[in-house]
Amino acid sequence: MEIKDKVAIVTGGASGIGAAMASRFVAEGASGVVVADLDADRADRIAREIGERALGVRCDVSNEVDIQSMVQATRARFGRVDIYASNAGILGPAGGIEISDAVWDTMWSIHLKAHLWAARAVLPEMLERGEGYFFITASAAGLLNIVETAPYGVTKHAAVAFAEWLRIAYGRSGIRVSCLCPQAVLTPMTAQGTGSAGVDGALTPEQVAQTVVDTMREERFLSLPHPEVAGYLQGKSSDYDRWLGGMQKLHARHVAEAAPAGDHISQALKLI
C-alpha cells in the first residue's frame, strides 16, 4: 500500500517509534495522521511539529472506550481510517512469576487487548471499503522471547499471534496486516540501557520508520528493522531444544551478571 492520500492513526505516537512513524507518514503524503498517546500535551506538540495534516489526541490504549473515542475523533476530522498503527507499548519491570498480577494485567491490556479493541473499531469500515492496513508493533521478543522480563516477552508473543490471525482471517478481504518486530531502538524505553535486545546494535526511530514504509509498500507480514532476527528465528524453528538451551545460558549469565551483558549475549547466540 502507498501511504499517499491515506488517513493513519498511530498510537504511542508522542515519542520514539510512534512519533517517527507519524512524521514519516505525513512526509509520504498522508492526507491526515492522528498522533494518539496517553500524554496529551506531548501528542499535541508532536502533531504541531508535523504540521496541519496531523492531529494530537489523548488515548489510553488499555481502555477500549478511549480507543473508540479516538477513532471517532479521527473520522470527525479526516472522514475515515485507512491505516491503523497499533504501536503503543510499555517495557515493565524485570522478572518473571514474582511480578504482580496487576503488572501482568496491564501488559495484557496494552500489548494484546489494545490491538483487539482497535481491530473492532476500524476493521468494519475497512472491510466495507475492501481496503485497509492494520500494523501491529510487537518486538523481536515476540518472536524470540527476552530474558529480562517475562510479561513483556509473553505478551509480545500474543501480539504476534493476533497479527497472524488477522492476516489469516482478513488477508483475502483487502486487509493488509504487518507486524513490526525490532530489537533495540533508541527511544525513552531504552534510555537506561538496551539489555539483551541490543546485541545487534540500536537503531534510531527514523530507521525503523523507514522499514515500516518499506514493509507497507511490499505488504510483507514481518517488518524486521534488524535483519538478523530472521536468522535467529530460523535457528529457533530448526532446533527448538538447542535454541532453548542457548537462551537458558543467556538467562543464567544475565542473572549472575558475571560479565558485560554484550559479551554474554554474543556468546549465547553462538550456541543457538
Secondary structure as GFF3:
##gff-version 3
##sequence-region A 1 272
A	DSSP	beta_strand	7	11	.	.	.	ID=ss1
A	DSSP	alpha_helix	16	27	.	.	.	ID=ss2
A	DSSP	beta_strand	32	37	.	.	.	ID=ss3
A	DSSP	alpha_helix	40	50	.	.	.	ID=ss4
A	DSSP	beta_strand	54	58	.	.	.	ID=ss5
A	DSSP	alpha_helix	64	78	.	.	.	ID=ss6
A	DSSP	beta_strand	83	86	.	.	.	ID=ss7
A	DSSP	alpha_helix	101	108	.	.	.	ID=ss8
A	DSSP	pi_helix	109	113	.	.	.	ID=ss9
A	DSSP	alpha_helix	114	129	.	.	.	ID=ss10
A	DSSP	beta_strand	132	137	.	.	.	ID=ss11
A	DSSP	alpha_helix	141	144	.	.	.	ID=ss12
A	DSSP	alpha_helix	150	170	.	.	.	ID=ss13
A	DSSP	three_ten_helix	171	173	.	.	.	ID=ss14
A	DSSP	beta_strand	175	180	.	.	.	ID=ss15
A	DSSP	three_ten_helix	188	190	.	.	.	ID=ss16
A	DSSP	three_ten_helix	195	200	.	.	.	ID=ss17
A	DSSP	alpha_helix	205	218	.	.	.	ID=ss18
A	DSSP	beta_strand	222	223	.	.	.	ID=ss19
A	DSSP	alpha_helix	228	238	.	.	.	ID=ss20
A	DSSP	alpha_helix	240	256	.	.	.	ID=ss21
A	DSSP	alpha_helix	261	271	.	.	.	ID=ss22
###
